[in-house]
Amino acid sequence: MILFPMAATVRYRGREVTVEAGTSVKQAIQMLGLSLEGVVAKVGNKLVTEDYRLKEGETLEIISAISGG
């Protein structure tokens, strides 16, 4: 795990990655090789948009959107 002086955490399906504070949700999703259209992002209990920038100490959770019929 790489530690940044001002860091935030990104979680997806049991995987945890440390990113630099100021990283956007869009950048974090792309770092994981995911499509923006297939996921939902939240910090704490709040949904956040792709342009939200992570603050030091925050944890971004990326959740796969499930659809079907």
Secondary structure, DSSP 8 states (H G I E B T S, - for coil): ----SSEEEEEETTEEEEEETT-BHHHHHHHTT--GGGEEEEETTEE--TT-B--TT-EEEEEE-----
